[in-house]
Amino acid sequence: MRSNVTPGPSPFACDVHTHTLFSRHAYSTIGECVAEARLRGIELIGSTDHYSCMISPTLHVRDYQHFMNFDVWPRMWDGVQVMRGVEADIVDLEGHLFGWDLPLREGITGKAFASEVTLKQIVWRNIDYAVASIHDDDFTLDATLAQTTDMYVHALEDPRVLILGHSGRAGVPFDLDTVLLAARELGKLVEINEHSFATQYGTGCRDACRRIAERCAELGTMIATSTDAHIAHDVGRFDNVAALLEEIHFPSELVATKTARGFLDVWHAAMDA
């Protein structure tokens, strides 16, 4: 049972992976998420709805128009800075992200484009950053460790990808040092995700997240803390992540989401590279 007690302040100034109603299996509006962020003292929230086949089986441009109207969102909303993002599925061993091969010939009004573009190209025009994650790992089942490692590295090389999402929960083995060093060299972030500590994922997922965090600390790879909240109630609640980082004495200078300024500095550097 969830508590109705007013929560205390968040240990981090940013929550950069959250979901709204648009993700279909999430339950809050962007306004409700912003309001909870403000209540928790969050200075910057990243709204990153699923950009994948989870949204619709039709793969039509109109099903993804949520990402095409971000300009109506205020950048500062009740004192909270709002970033416009996606959680994009990695869909093959080449590290491609959802929509890369889905051609579009017309926009949401039915007007034809001057030339053919992909769904990913259209969505990528409007986002600040992407979280690259795996949800359906069927394509990796017969893959070698070298292939899955290259897959994650190639996903990180996408210019709009800023964060490698919940790799400890995805269940796909990869060479940890190769991927974490690639993230460091590219100026990208590795996510330590509160939702990955949920009981349904078991101790194996917790152990994997711990190994990733410990190795990030040893290699000097920066991390992004996030809740992966699918309801406003969970925005800014980092009980497990905060406890883990304190327990392993994780260097605060490697937590990009510790301050809004720190996260924005990393974001600017990565997007301008």
ChimeraX attribute file (.defattr): number of C-alpha atoms within 10 A of each C-alpha:
attribute: neighborCount
match mode: 1-to-1
recipient: residues
	/A:1	3
	/A:2	5
	/A:3	7
	/A:4	7
	/A:5	6
	/A:6	8
	/A:7	13
	/A:8	11
	/A:9	15
	/A:10	20
	/A:11	18
	/A:12	24
	/A:13	24
	/A:14	30
	/A:15	28
	/A:16	29
	/A:17	28
	/A:18	28
	/A:19	30
	/A:20	23
	/A:21	14
	/A:22	20
	/A:23	20
	/A:24	15
	/A:25	14
	/A:26	17
	/A:27	17
	/A:28	19
	/A:29	15
	/A:30	19
	/A:31	14
	/A:32	16
	/A:33	26
	/A:34	26
	/A:35	19
	/A:36	19
	/A:37	29
	/A:38	21
	/A:39	16
	/A:40	20
	/A:41	18
	/A:42	25
	/A:43	21
	/A:44	28
	/A:45	27
	/A:46	24
	/A:47	23
	/A:48	27
	/A:49	27
	/A:50	24
	/A:51	25
	/A:52	21
	/A:53	13
	/A:54	13
	/A:55	16
	/A:56	14
	/A:57	9
	/A:58	9
	/A:59	17
	/A:60	16
	/A:61	22
	/A:62	15
	/A:63	14
	/A:64	20
	/A:65	14
	/A:66	12
	/A:67	21
	/A:68	17
	/A:69	11
	/A:70	15
	/A:71	11
	/A:72	7
	/A:73	13
	/A:74	12
	/A:75	15
	/A:76	13
	/A:77	14
	/A:78	13
	/A:79	15
	/A:80	20
	/A:81	19
	/A:82	20
	/A:83	23
	/A:84	20
	/A:85	30
	/A:86	28
	/A:87	28
	/A:88	27
	/A:89	25
	/A:90	25
	/A:91	23
	/A:92	17
	/A:93	18
	/A:94	15
	/A:95	22
	/A:96	19
	/A:97	24
	/A:98	19
	/A:99	22
	/A:100	13
	/A:101	13
	/A:102	14
	/A:103	16
	/A:104	20
	/A:105	15
	/A:106	17
	/A:107	14
	/A:108	13
	/A:109	8
	/A:110	10
	/A:111	9
	/A:112	12
	/A:113	11
	/A:114	8
	/A:115	8
	/A:116	11
	/A:117	16
	/A:118	16
	/A:119	20
	/A:120	18
	/A:121	15
	/A:122	18
	/A:123	20
	/A:124	19
	/A:125	11
	/A:126	16
	/A:127	18
	/A:128	18
	/A:129	24
	/A:130	28
	/A:131	28
	/A:132	28
	/A:133	23
	/A:134	22
	/A:135	16
	/A:136	12
	/A:137	13
	/A:138	12
	/A:139	11
	/A:140	18
	/A:141	9
	/A:142	8
	/A:143	14
	/A:144	13
	/A:145	14
	/A:146	12
	/A:147	18
	/A:148	22
	/A:149	21
	/A:150	19
	/A:151	22
	/A:152	27
	/A:153	21
	/A:154	18
	/A:155	27
	/A:156	26
	/A:157	16
	/A:158	14
	/A:159	16
	/A:160	22
	/A:161	26
	/A:162	28
	/A:163	25
	/A:164	26
	/A:165	26
	/A:166	25
	/A:167	25
	/A:168	22
	/A:169	22
	/A:170	16
	/A:171	16
	/A:172	16
	/A:173	16
	/A:174	18
	/A:175	14
	/A:176	15
	/A:177	14
	/A:178	14
	/A:179	21
	/A:180	25
	/A:181	18
	/A:182	18
	/A:183	24
	/A:184	17
	/A:185	10
	/A:186	17
	/A:187	19
	/A:188	27
	/A:189	30
	/A:190	27
	/A:191	28
	/A:192	29
	/A:193	25
	/A:194	23
	/A:195	21
	/A:196	23
	/A:197	20
	/A:198	13
	/A:199	10
	/A:200	9
	/A:201	12
	/A:202	12
	/A:203	12
	/A:204	13
	/A:205	21
	/A:206	20
	/A:207	14
	/A:208	18
	/A:209	24
	/A:210	19
	/A:211	14
	/A:212	21
	/A:213	24
	/A:214	17
	/A:215	17
	/A:216	24
	/A:217	21
	/A:218	11
	/A:219	13
	/A:220	15
	/A:221	21
	/A:222	24
	/A:223	29
	/A:224	25
	/A:225	26
	/A:226	27
	/A:227	25
	/A:228	27
	/A:229	26
	/A:230	22
	/A:231	20
	/A:232	22
	/A:233	19
	/A:234	17
	/A:235	30
	/A:236	33
	/A:237	24
	/A:238	20
	/A:239	13
	/A:240	18
	/A:241	23
	/A:242	17
	/A:243	11
	/A:244	18
	/A:245	19
	/A:246	12
	/A:247	10
	/A:248	12
	/A:249	11
	/A:250	18
	/A:251	14
	/A:252	14
	/A:253	13
	/A:254	17
	/A:255	23
	/A:256	24
	/A:257	26
	/A:258	19
	/A:259	17
	/A:260	19
	/A:261	15
	/A:262	16
	/A:263	20
	/A:264	15
	/A:265	12
	/A:266	18
	/A:267	22
	/A:268	11
	/A:269	12
	/A:270	18
	/A:271	15
	/A:272	9
	/A:273	9
